[in-house]
Amino acid sequence: MSANSEPPKGTGAYKRLRATHTKSRQGCYTCKSRRVKCDEVRPICGACTLRSEPCGFPPEIVRQHRRERHDDPAAAAAAVPGLTGHRTPGVPNDGSPYALDFNLPPSAPPAAEVNPLSMNMVDLRLLSHFMVRTSKHMSLNPARQKVWETVIPKLAADHEFLMHLLLALAGLDHAPLDTQPRAEPPTGGDGAIGSDYLAPMHLDFHLQAVIGHHQCGLQGFRDQLSTLSDSNCHQVFAGSLLLVAFAFSSLRVRNWSDSHLPTIYLIRGLTTVVRQCWPSLRMGPFWEILQYPGATDDWKMYPDTMFISITPPTGCSSRIAKFCHGAYQALARLKVLLESTPSPMNEDSPRSRIDPPPLYFALREGLDLLESIYMRILYIVQFSRGETDTATALAIQADMENAAVMGWPQALSGEFLASLRDGGPDVRPNASLVILAHFYLTLSLFEATWFLNGAFDEEIMKIAALFRASGHGAFIALMEWPVSVLSGESPP
């Protein structure tokens, strides 16, 4: 056989030549979920630009350590995911929490890699801050505050993922992310730099460390959640509390498309944990967290005329005072909105062919729940105990906490949440969104709770801006009162 002749097929000596190519794994999360090729143009790839979809890329650290993580499971657990979740914003695919989307500047460095096996000086500072300050301001109820001071830190010392979540929450409390860094560092009487001062570069680095701890803890939390039982329900419940508090306090730095709905789903997920493991939780160290003696309908025993316009006691915050002056009338205007929505008894009307009858039931359930929450607040203020100015303001907010005013997300029906999207993947101007803004207003009244203070003001303003852009006169008018409560001005 000559040197140039091919070997006969079937002898095993024949080799098929293939064109070489490289396969990139650095495409954006959205293209990966769609299983399409990504051109990897940053910060927004061509496909996401064309579809007007959110676009997020994995950080460079993933490419550098891909082989190490593949060979070492421990390294895989320690790796920090990308800064953005790759799921459809606000729609959990499997009911599990996922990475939140943050408004980071384009020049911000990738999230710092967190080593779960050791703690550096930044981590120790955050742990100290949690013990000294954060844990003491998580509740206005002394019994619940004690749980944050003792039970949760003890569990975090025994469970790595809880420590990461604890440090992430302390990081948000340590660096107020809605405050611009000052030009000159403030000093105390001894000339020491104030602890609340953060230089711009320090602020970026601090936020990256917070996100790193949050995502590292989130990975461990999901592992625990997948095997939820009476044996691990306490650490899962503690993780749920830390995640919900983090979601509330991080609203100011997260994207609009990924802000309010994930927080609601997190609270509903926390309720699922409670229901599934109620006997064990009831007999365990978190019992004080689960008691809400003021969550009653005692307000129904009194005539409505008592709540039309309430004058709060001296010392009450101006925001709560303005709320009490107009809450009853705001409910009445929302009920008019419900009456204008087609009901099953009016299916022959032209509007009923546009808005299906299920929307009526969703709005009615949402309004019934909103009325219950509003009336609990008015009832508390109407019968508030007279104390000193500061004590009165704190006592009213503490009574609101005991009345489970913050618990409305877990009571919202699935139909109401579905109606927020109006049949599409995005939040659009609709009647349900108006009601949701009024729910948000109740959370904005907790001015003494750091992770709620100011968190929902921007959400309400965003909804109002969304309606103004749509030009819908009725919805714009209904948003005037919530906006006026936030601004302290009278509605036009």
Kinemage of the C-alpha trace (Angstrom):
@kinemage 1
@onewidth
@group {chain A} dominant
@subgroup {mainchain}
@vectorlist {calphas} color= white
{ca met a 1} P 0.000 0.000 0.000
{ca ser a 2} L 1.412 3.386 -0.970
{ca ala a 3} L 1.991 6.113 1.565
{ca asn a 4} L -0.661 8.311 -0.041
{ca ser a 5} L -3.437 5.727 -0.129
{ca glu a 6} L -6.178 5.814 2.545
{ca pro a 7} L -6.492 2.910 4.979
{ca pro a 8} L -9.536 0.738 4.371
{ca lys a 9} L -12.626 1.636 6.397
{ca gly a 10} L -13.413 -0.646 9.266
{ca thr a 11} L -9.752 -1.342 10.115
{ca gly a 12} L -9.774 1.152 12.983
{ca ala a 13} L -6.978 3.210 11.461
{ca tyr a 14} L -9.325 5.735 9.814
{ca lys a 15} L -9.715 9.022 11.675
{ca arg a 16} L -12.361 11.613 10.907
{ca leu a 17} L -11.069 15.170 10.922
{ca arg a 18} L -13.280 17.817 12.619
{ca ala a 19} L -13.111 21.555 12.494
{ca thr a 20} L -11.840 22.973 15.761
{ca his a 21} L -13.894 25.557 17.621
{ca thr a 22} L -14.219 27.068 21.048
{ca lys a 23} L -17.359 27.085 23.171
{ca ser a 24} L -17.875 30.120 25.352
{ca arg a 25} L -19.716 29.804 28.644
{ca gln a 26} L -19.652 33.520 29.391
{ca gly a 27} L -22.954 34.405 27.725
{ca cys a 28} L -25.623 36.317 29.644
{ca tyr a 29} L -28.101 34.513 31.859
{ca thr a 30} L -31.104 35.428 29.695
{ca cys a 31} L -29.590 33.909 26.529
{ca lys a 32} L -28.623 30.799 28.480
{ca ser a 33} L -32.169 30.376 29.741
{ca arg a 34} L -33.439 30.763 26.161
{ca arg a 35} L -30.744 28.363 24.883
{ca val a 36} L -29.617 30.839 22.217
{ca lys a 37} L -26.123 32.042 21.326
{ca cys a 38} L -25.087 35.242 23.081
{ca asp a 39} L -22.777 37.752 21.391
{ca glu a 40} L -21.413 38.616 24.883
{ca val a 41} L -21.518 42.360 24.252
{ca arg a 42} L -21.492 44.057 27.642
{ca pro a 43} L -23.243 45.527 29.522
{ca ile a 44} L -26.283 44.482 27.409
{ca cys a 45} L -25.933 41.880 24.687
{ca gly a 46} L -27.511 42.245 21.253
{ca ala a 47} L -30.295 39.694 21.858
{ca cys a 48} L -31.426 41.334 25.107
{ca thr a 49} L -31.249 44.763 23.482
{ca leu a 50} L -33.496 43.555 20.684
{ca arg a 51} L -36.032 42.005 23.083
{ca ser a 52} L -35.750 44.775 25.746
{ca glu a 53} L -35.029 42.137 28.374
{ca pro a 54} L -32.856 42.292 31.502
{ca cys a 55} L -29.269 41.250 30.799
{ca gly a 56} L -26.776 40.016 33.376
{ca phe a 57} L -23.411 38.330 32.959
{ca pro a 58} L -21.485 36.036 35.281
{ca pro a 59} L -18.459 37.739 36.837
{ca glu a 60} L -14.956 37.047 35.596
{ca ile a 61} L -14.238 35.026 38.707
{ca val a 62} L -16.416 32.233 37.324
{ca arg a 63} L -14.158 31.814 34.286
{ca gln a 64} L -10.973 31.921 36.353
{ca his a 65} L -12.005 29.184 38.753
{ca arg a 66} L -14.276 27.017 36.620
{ca arg a 67} L -11.890 24.048 36.554
{ca glu a 68} L -11.187 24.282 40.306
{ca arg a 69} L -14.874 24.266 41.138
{ca his a 70} L -15.486 21.336 38.820
{ca asp a 71} L -12.836 19.254 40.596
{ca asp a 72} L -13.483 20.461 44.148
{ca pro a 73} L -17.078 20.442 45.489
{ca ala a 74} L -16.035 22.608 48.443
{ca ala a 75} L -14.728 25.271 46.079
{ca ala a 76} L -17.994 25.105 44.142
{ca ala a 77} L -19.946 25.856 47.307
{ca ala a 78} L -17.645 28.767 48.116
{ca ala a 79} L -17.851 30.419 44.668
{ca val a 80} L -19.993 33.542 44.489
{ca pro a 81} L -22.699 33.583 41.767
{ca gly a 82} L -23.264 36.481 39.415
{ca leu a 83} L -24.682 39.767 40.607
{ca thr a 84} L -28.005 39.293 38.842
{ca gly a 85} L -30.561 36.520 39.032
{ca his a 86} L -31.114 34.701 35.744
{ca arg a 87} L -34.796 34.092 36.353
{ca thr a 88} L -37.662 36.158 35.060
{ca pro a 89} L -37.849 39.089 37.507
{ca gly a 90} L -40.510 38.611 40.144
{ca val a 91} L -41.571 35.130 39.016
{ca pro a 92} L -39.955 32.328 41.024
{ca asn a 93} L -39.659 29.209 38.867
{ca asp a 94} L -39.641 26.695 41.715
{ca gly a 95} L -40.674 28.707 44.747
{ca ser a 96} L -37.063 29.097 45.947
{ca pro a 97} L -35.459 32.488 46.533
{ca tyr a 98} L -32.893 33.651 44.016
{ca ala a 99} L -30.222 36.306 43.658
{ca leu a 100} L -31.567 39.846 43.648
{ca asp a 101} L -30.775 42.388 40.933
{ca phe a 102} L -28.848 45.444 42.172
{ca asn a 103} L -28.370 48.881 40.642
{ca leu a 104} L -24.572 48.786 40.608
{ca pro a 105} L -22.580 51.321 38.589
{ca pro a 106} L -21.098 49.897 35.347
{ca ser a 107} L -17.585 50.440 36.691
{ca ala a 108} L -18.218 48.516 39.913
{ca pro a 109} L -15.915 45.518 40.406
{ca pro a 110} L -17.383 42.007 40.553
{ca ala a 111} L -18.631 40.734 43.878
{ca ala a 112} L -15.803 39.905 46.219
{ca glu a 113} L -15.186 36.197 46.589
{ca val a 114} L -16.228 35.064 50.055
{ca asn a 115} L -14.281 32.328 51.795
{ca pro a 116} L -16.788 30.434 53.959
{ca leu a 117} L -13.997 28.824 55.995
{ca ser a 118} L -12.590 32.008 57.530
{ca met a 119} L -13.588 35.525 58.553
{ca asn a 120} L -11.588 38.658 57.810
{ca met a 121} L -11.607 41.965 59.658
{ca val a 122} L -14.506 43.309 57.575
{ca asp a 123} L -16.610 40.283 58.531
{ca leu a 124} L -15.726 40.691 62.200
{ca arg a 125} L -16.723 44.339 62.029
{ca leu a 126} L -20.070 43.394 60.482
{ca leu a 127} L -20.658 40.718 63.115
{ca ser a 128} L -19.925 43.230 65.852
{ca his a 129} L -22.308 45.724 64.238
{ca phe a 130} L -25.076 43.123 64.142
{ca met a 131} L -24.657 42.286 67.825
{ca val a 132} L -24.361 45.905 68.982
{ca arg a 133} L -26.938 47.622 66.768
{ca thr a 134} L -28.763 45.644 64.067
{ca ser a 135} L -30.186 42.953 66.343
{ca lys a 136} L -31.510 45.617 68.723
{ca his a 137} L -33.482 47.389 65.999
{ca met a 138} L -35.154 44.504 64.185
{ca ser a 139} L -38.348 44.707 66.237
{ca leu a 140} L -40.204 47.199 68.423
{ca asn a 141} L -41.413 44.314 70.598
{ca pro a 142} L -38.903 43.473 73.393
{ca ala a 143} L -39.609 39.722 73.236
{ca arg a 144} L -39.043 39.545 69.478
{ca gln a 145} L -35.986 41.753 69.769
{ca lys a 146} L -34.509 39.251 72.244
{ca val a 147} L -34.824 36.521 69.615
{ca trp a 148} L -32.766 38.610 67.182
{ca glu a 149} L -30.182 39.308 69.875
{ca thr a 150} L -29.692 35.750 71.108
{ca val a 151} L -31.380 32.967 69.123
{ca ile a 152} L -30.416 33.959 65.582
{ca pro a 153} L -26.718 34.718 66.362
{ca lys a 154} L -26.426 31.362 68.174
{ca leu a 155} L -27.830 29.505 65.166
{ca ala a 156} L -25.567 31.492 62.849
{ca ala a 157} L -22.544 30.375 64.864
{ca asp a 158} L -23.508 26.750 64.175
{ca his a 159} L -24.640 27.096 60.542
{ca glu a 160} L -22.396 28.718 57.977
{ca phe a 161} L -25.122 29.875 55.581
{ca leu a 162} L -26.893 31.739 58.386
{ca met a 163} L -23.691 33.579 59.270
{ca his a 164} L -23.393 34.779 55.662
{ca leu a 165} L -27.011 35.996 55.672
{ca leu a 166} L -26.499 37.669 59.043
{ca leu a 167} L -23.390 39.505 57.833
{ca ala a 168} L -25.176 40.606 54.653
{ca leu a 169} L -28.023 42.140 56.654
{ca ala a 170} L -25.599 43.823 59.056
{ca gly a 171} L -23.763 45.244 56.044
{ca leu a 172} L -26.884 46.986 54.768
{ca asp a 173} L -27.517 48.430 58.216
{ca his a 174} L -23.881 49.490 58.594
{ca ala a 175} L -23.797 51.447 55.326
{ca pro a 176} L -27.040 53.342 54.559
{ca leu a 177} L -27.115 52.812 50.814
{ca asp a 178} L -29.479 55.703 50.127
{ca thr a 179} L -27.127 58.251 51.716
{ca gln a 180} L -24.528 60.048 49.609
{ca pro a 181} L -21.008 59.981 51.071
{ca arg a 182} L -20.036 63.269 52.679
{ca ala a 183} L -17.324 65.499 51.275
{ca glu a 184} L -15.523 65.662 54.625
{ca pro a 185} L -15.575 62.896 57.240
{ca pro a 186} L -17.555 63.970 60.328
{ca thr a 187} L -15.656 63.809 63.572
{ca gly a 188} L -16.776 63.396 67.120
{ca gly a 189} L -15.690 65.309 70.174
{ca asp a 190} L -12.492 63.279 70.393
{ca gly a 191} L -11.627 63.916 66.736
{ca ala a 192} L -12.411 60.316 65.690
{ca ile a 193} L -14.062 59.767 62.307
{ca gly a 194} L -17.750 58.938 62.643
{ca ser a 195} L -18.721 55.312 62.061
{ca asp a 196} L -21.380 56.339 59.524
{ca tyr a 197} L -18.837 57.889 57.139
{ca leu a 198} L -18.065 55.950 53.966
{ca ala a 199} L -15.829 57.226 51.206
{ca pro a 200} L -17.102 56.523 47.647
{ca met a 201} L -14.613 53.710 46.977
{ca his a 202} L -15.351 52.223 50.395
{ca leu a 203} L -19.059 52.291 49.642
{ca asp a 204} L -18.609 50.308 46.412
{ca phe a 205} L -16.380 47.779 48.127
{ca his a 206} L -18.769 47.496 51.057
{ca leu a 207} L -21.721 46.791 48.784
{ca gln a 208} L -19.757 44.108 46.942
{ca ala a 209} L -18.970 42.379 50.240
{ca val a 210} L -22.644 42.540 51.227
{ca ile a 211} L -23.750 40.958 47.950
{ca gly a 212} L -21.083 38.285 48.264
{ca his a 213} L -22.301 37.249 51.714
{ca his a 214} L -25.935 37.392 50.616
{ca gln a 215} L -25.423 35.099 47.644
{ca cys a 216} L -23.147 32.703 49.526
{ca gly a 217} L -25.762 32.377 52.270
{ca leu a 218} L -28.531 32.055 49.729
{ca gln a 219} L -26.873 29.017 48.186
{ca gly a 220} L -26.693 27.245 51.548
{ca phe a 221} L -30.234 28.291 52.413
{ca arg a 222} L -31.623 26.672 49.288
{ca asp a 223} L -29.822 23.433 50.158
{ca gln a 224} L -31.449 23.459 53.604
{ca leu a 225} L -34.840 24.374 52.172
{ca ser a 226} L -34.774 21.392 49.806
{ca thr a 227} L -34.630 19.045 52.822
{ca leu a 228} L -36.962 20.976 55.146
{ca ser a 229} L -38.040 18.924 58.159
{ca asp a 230} L -38.486 19.263 61.907
{ca ser a 231} L -34.745 18.685 62.327
{ca asn a 232} L -33.675 21.809 60.403
{ca cys a 233} L -36.804 23.981 60.474
{ca his a 234} L -35.358 26.411 63.020
{ca gln a 235} L -32.329 27.330 60.925
{ca val a 236} L -34.507 27.521 57.798
{ca phe a 237} L -36.929 29.819 59.615
{ca ala a 238} L -34.025 31.978 60.815
{ca gly a 239} L -32.706 32.136 57.249
{ca ser a 240} L -36.147 33.164 56.001
{ca leu a 241} L -36.295 36.015 58.516
{ca leu a 242} L -32.849 37.244 57.483
{ca leu a 243} L -33.731 37.029 53.776
{ca val a 244} L -36.995 38.941 54.192
{ca ala a 245} L -35.286 41.681 56.209
{ca phe a 246} L -32.529 41.876 53.572
{ca ala a 247} L -35.112 42.125 50.784
{ca phe a 248} L -36.866 45.007 52.564
{ca ser a 249} L -33.710 46.933 53.391
{ca ser a 250} L -32.148 46.509 49.928
{ca leu a 251} L -35.097 47.916 47.974
{ca arg a 252} L -33.318 51.237 47.446
{ca val a 253} L -30.483 49.648 45.454
{ca arg a 254} L -32.363 47.057 43.430
{ca asn a 255} L -33.820 47.341 39.951
{ca trp a 256} L -37.478 48.283 39.492
{ca ser a 257} L -38.244 45.076 37.595
{ca asp a 258} L -36.829 43.056 40.482
{ca ser a 259} L -37.969 44.991 43.527
{ca his a 260} L -41.395 44.550 45.046
{ca leu a 261} L -42.776 41.192 43.874
{ca pro a 262} L -39.799 39.060 44.994
{ca thr a 263} L -40.169 40.549 48.470
{ca ile a 264} L -43.808 39.516 48.569
{ca tyr a 265} L -42.937 36.004 47.428
{ca leu a 266} L -40.228 35.749 50.098
{ca ile a 267} L -42.741 36.562 52.834
{ca arg a 268} L -45.184 34.038 51.402
{ca gly a 269} L -42.373 31.480 51.374
{ca leu a 270} L -41.705 32.212 55.040
{ca thr a 271} L -45.359 31.476 55.774
{ca thr a 272} L -45.027 28.146 53.965
{ca val a 273} L -42.166 27.174 56.291
{ca val a 274} L -44.283 28.098 59.309
{ca arg a 275} L -47.254 26.070 58.136
{ca gln a 276} L -45.217 23.002 57.282
{ca cys a 277} L -43.303 22.936 60.584
{ca trp a 278} L -45.778 24.694 62.866
{ca pro a 279} L -45.684 22.192 65.792
{ca ser a 280} L -41.880 22.294 66.025
{ca leu a 281} L -41.666 26.064 65.600
{ca arg a 282} L -44.420 26.602 68.156
{ca met a 283} L -42.475 24.647 70.765
{ca gly a 284} L -39.096 26.120 69.802
{ca pro a 285} L -37.145 29.332 70.405
{ca phe a 286} L -39.000 31.313 67.724
{ca trp a 287} L -42.371 31.202 69.429
{ca glu a 288} L -42.201 34.899 70.360
{ca ile a 289} L -41.734 35.807 66.698
{ca leu a 290} L -44.961 34.002 65.816
{ca gln a 291} L -47.258 35.764 68.311
{ca tyr a 292} L -49.365 38.720 67.126
{ca pro a 293} L -51.976 39.458 69.804
{ca gly a 294} L -53.231 42.583 68.028
{ca ala a 295} L -54.144 40.828 64.775
{ca thr a 296} L -57.892 41.029 65.438
{ca asp a 297} L -60.996 42.580 63.919
{ca asp a 298} L -62.021 44.426 67.078
{ca trp a 299} L -62.527 47.559 64.984
{ca lys a 300} L -65.727 46.018 63.629
{ca met a 301} L -67.371 46.456 67.043
{ca tyr a 302} L -67.379 50.251 66.613
{ca pro a 303} L -69.277 52.495 64.186
{ca asp a 304} L -67.444 53.660 61.098
{ca thr a 305} L -67.980 57.279 62.090
{ca met a 306} L -65.259 56.850 64.728
{ca phe a 307} L -62.635 56.312 62.042
{ca ile a 308} L -63.591 58.862 59.375
{ca ser a 309} L -61.012 61.367 60.597
{ca ile a 310} L -58.783 60.665 63.590
{ca thr a 311} L -56.619 63.192 65.368
{ca pro a 312} L -53.561 61.301 66.624
{ca pro a 313} L -52.133 62.070 70.055
{ca thr a 314} L -49.317 64.544 70.529
{ca gly a 315} L -45.977 63.072 69.571
{ca cys a 316} L -47.300 60.944 66.741
{ca ser a 317} L -45.313 61.281 63.508
{ca ser a 318} L -46.661 63.641 60.850
{ca arg a 319} L -46.830 60.756 58.375
{ca ile a 320} L -49.060 58.638 60.622
{ca ala a 321} L -51.160 61.714 61.411
{ca lys a 322} L -51.755 62.408 57.715
{ca phe a 323} L -52.541 58.748 57.112
{ca cys a 324} L -55.196 58.776 59.845
{ca his a 325} L -56.831 61.892 58.424
{ca gly a 326} L -57.388 60.378 54.968
{ca ala a 327} L -57.264 56.571 55.164
{ca tyr a 328} L -61.016 56.090 55.489
{ca gln a 329} L -61.751 58.322 52.492
{ca ala a 330} L -59.017 56.581 50.455
{ca leu a 331} L -60.724 53.243 51.095
{ca ala a 332} L -64.028 54.696 49.937
{ca arg a 333} L -62.465 55.874 46.655
{ca leu a 334} L -60.929 52.450 46.065
{ca lys a 335} L -64.312 50.816 46.605
{ca val a 336} L -65.686 53.041 43.854
{ca leu a 337} L -62.961 51.630 41.640
{ca leu a 338} L -64.154 48.124 42.490
{ca glu a 339} L -67.729 49.023 41.605
{ca ser a 340} L -66.583 50.195 38.174
{ca thr a 341} L -64.955 46.818 37.525
{ca pro a 342} L -67.322 44.344 35.800
{ca ser a 343} L -68.759 41.750 38.145
{ca pro a 344} L -70.123 38.286 37.237
{ca met a 345} L -73.644 39.715 37.506
{ca asn a 346} L -72.845 42.285 34.838
{ca glu a 347} L -71.140 40.139 32.199
{ca asp a 348} L -73.262 41.566 29.368
{ca ser a 349} L -71.774 45.028 29.733
{ca pro a 350} L -69.208 46.159 27.132
{ca arg a 351} L -66.524 46.493 29.822
{ca ser a 352} L -66.985 42.861 30.918
{ca arg a 353} L -65.827 41.742 27.485
{ca ile a 354} L -62.600 43.703 28.012
{ca asp a 355} L -61.876 42.960 31.683
{ca pro a 356} L -62.754 39.354 32.558
{ca pro a 357} L -64.863 38.688 35.693
{ca pro a 358} L -61.956 37.025 37.626
{ca leu a 359} L -60.391 40.488 37.951
{ca tyr a 360} L -63.408 41.534 40.008
{ca phe a 361} L -62.815 38.761 42.546
{ca ala a 362} L -59.085 39.532 42.757
{ca leu a 363} L -59.742 43.228 43.398
{ca arg a 364} L -62.433 42.484 45.953
{ca glu a 365} L -60.172 40.141 47.933
{ca gly a 366} L -57.339 42.665 47.814
{ca leu a 367} L -59.587 45.521 48.964
{ca asp a 368} L -61.074 43.444 51.810
{ca leu a 369} L -57.574 42.721 53.083
{ca leu a 370} L -56.513 46.349 52.654
{ca glu a 371} L -59.552 47.529 54.605
{ca ser a 372} L -58.686 45.163 57.455
{ca ile a 373} L -55.093 46.456 57.627
{ca tyr a 374} L -56.111 50.125 57.388
{ca met a 375} L -58.788 49.775 60.041
{ca arg a 376} L -56.394 48.028 62.427
{ca ile a 377} L -54.083 51.031 62.160
{ca leu a 378} L -56.923 53.513 62.709
{ca tyr a 379} L -58.168 51.452 65.660
{ca ile a 380} L -54.701 51.462 67.242
{ca val a 381} L -54.317 55.227 66.882
{ca gln a 382} L -57.852 55.906 68.076
{ca phe a 383} L -57.253 54.004 71.315
{ca ser a 384} L -53.535 54.739 71.701
{ca arg a 385} L -52.315 55.255 75.236
{ca gly a 386} L -51.106 58.728 76.067
{ca glu a 387} L -47.416 58.920 76.883
{ca thr a 388} L -44.517 61.254 76.235
{ca asp a 389} L -44.023 62.429 72.665
{ca thr a 390} L -41.307 59.971 71.659
{ca ala a 391} L -42.845 57.081 73.578
{ca thr a 392} L -46.218 57.661 71.907
{ca ala a 393} L -44.775 57.438 68.397
{ca leu a 394} L -42.876 54.242 69.236
{ca ala a 395} L -45.839 52.716 71.071
{ca ile a 396} L -48.141 53.220 68.086
{ca gln a 397} L -45.680 51.577 65.709
{ca ala a 398} L -45.088 48.738 68.184
{ca asp a 399} L -48.851 48.165 68.388
{ca met a 400} L -48.993 48.160 64.582
{ca glu a 401} L -46.314 45.463 64.567
{ca asn a 402} L -48.278 43.413 67.107
{ca ala a 403} L -51.354 43.785 64.884
{ca ala a 404} L -49.472 42.055 62.030
{ca val a 405} L -49.771 45.110 59.791
{ca met a 406} L -46.585 43.969 58.042
{ca gly a 407} L -48.083 40.534 57.348
{ca trp a 408} L -50.371 41.434 54.470
{ca pro a 409} L -48.111 39.927 51.735
{ca gln a 410} L -48.724 36.389 53.004
{ca ala a 411} L -52.499 37.019 53.029
{ca leu a 412} L -52.720 38.230 49.422
{ca ser a 413} L -54.384 35.718 47.149
{ca gly a 414} L -52.619 34.153 44.201
{ca glu a 415} L -55.278 35.623 41.930
{ca phe a 416} L -54.454 39.145 43.118
{ca leu a 417} L -50.726 38.643 42.541
{ca ala a 418} L -51.462 37.267 39.079
{ca ser a 419} L -53.643 40.284 38.289
{ca leu a 420} L -50.689 42.609 38.942
{ca arg a 421} L -49.151 41.444 35.685
{ca asp a 422} L -52.402 41.742 33.766
{ca gly a 423} L -51.687 38.642 31.690
{ca gly a 424} L -48.147 39.682 30.714
{ca pro a 425} L -44.654 39.173 32.080
{ca asp a 426} L -44.236 42.806 33.115
{ca val a 427} L -45.993 44.976 35.684
{ca arg a 428} L -48.357 47.305 33.847
{ca pro a 429} L -50.673 50.112 34.980
{ca asn a 430} L -53.836 48.466 36.313
{ca ala a 431} L -56.251 48.630 39.237
{ca ser a 432} L -54.402 45.962 41.228
{ca leu a 433} L -51.233 48.052 41.152
{ca val a 434} L -53.130 50.982 42.705
{ca ile a 435} L -54.211 48.745 45.588
{ca leu a 436} L -50.671 47.436 45.976
{ca ala a 437} L -49.382 51.011 46.329
{ca his a 438} L -51.866 51.550 49.165
{ca phe a 439} L -50.553 48.380 50.823
{ca tyr a 440} L -47.023 49.737 50.513
{ca leu a 441} L -48.135 52.878 52.326
{ca thr a 442} L -48.774 50.834 55.479
{ca leu a 443} L -45.132 49.692 55.488
{ca ser a 444} L -43.921 53.269 55.033
{ca leu a 445} L -45.502 54.130 58.409
{ca phe a 446} L -42.872 52.063 60.259
{ca glu a 447} L -40.407 54.930 60.513
{ca ala a 448} L -38.743 53.502 63.632
{ca thr a 449} L -37.912 50.188 61.929
{ca trp a 450} L -34.652 50.707 60.047
{ca phe a 451} L -35.125 48.067 57.333
{ca leu a 452} L -38.558 49.498 56.447
{ca asn a 453} L -37.899 53.203 56.937
{ca gly a 454} L -37.961 54.784 53.486
{ca ala a 455} L -37.781 51.441 51.685
{ca phe a 456} L -41.228 51.661 50.105
{ca asp a 457} L -41.359 55.400 49.521
{ca glu a 458} L -39.568 55.002 46.216
{ca glu a 459} L -41.771 52.043 45.253
{ca ile a 460} L -44.896 54.170 45.688
{ca met a 461} L -43.357 57.026 43.708
{ca lys a 462} L -42.379 54.633 40.909
{ca ile a 463} L -45.950 53.337 40.666
{ca ala a 464} L -47.273 56.909 40.584
{ca ala a 465} L -44.803 57.761 37.808
{ca leu a 466} L -45.882 54.660 35.891
{ca phe a 467} L -49.494 55.838 35.962
{ca arg a 468} L -48.566 59.385 34.972
{ca ala a 469} L -46.714 58.018 31.969
{ca ser a 470} L -49.754 55.930 31.006
{ca gly a 471} L -52.041 58.986 31.132
{ca his a 472} L -54.809 57.062 32.938
{ca gly a 473} L -56.686 59.842 34.762
{ca ala a 474} L -58.575 57.651 37.251
{ca phe a 475} L -55.457 55.822 38.405
{ca ile a 476} L -53.465 59.070 38.611
{ca ala a 477} L -56.143 60.559 40.878
{ca leu a 478} L -56.147 57.499 43.147
{ca met a 479} L -52.378 57.763 43.593
{ca glu a 480} L -52.516 61.384 44.756
{ca trp a 481} L -53.309 60.506 48.368
{ca pro a 482} L -50.490 57.948 48.969
{ca val a 483} L -47.990 60.364 47.425
{ca ser a 484} L -49.291 63.233 49.577
{ca val a 485} L -48.853 61.127 52.757
{ca leu a 486} L -45.209 60.572 51.870
{ca ser a 487} L -44.557 64.205 50.990
{ca gly a 488} L -46.536 65.682 53.872
{ca glu a 489} L -48.518 67.847 51.473
{ca ser a 490} L -52.247 67.968 50.932
{ca pro a 491} L -53.450 66.260 47.728
{ca pro a 492} L -54.701 68.649 45.037
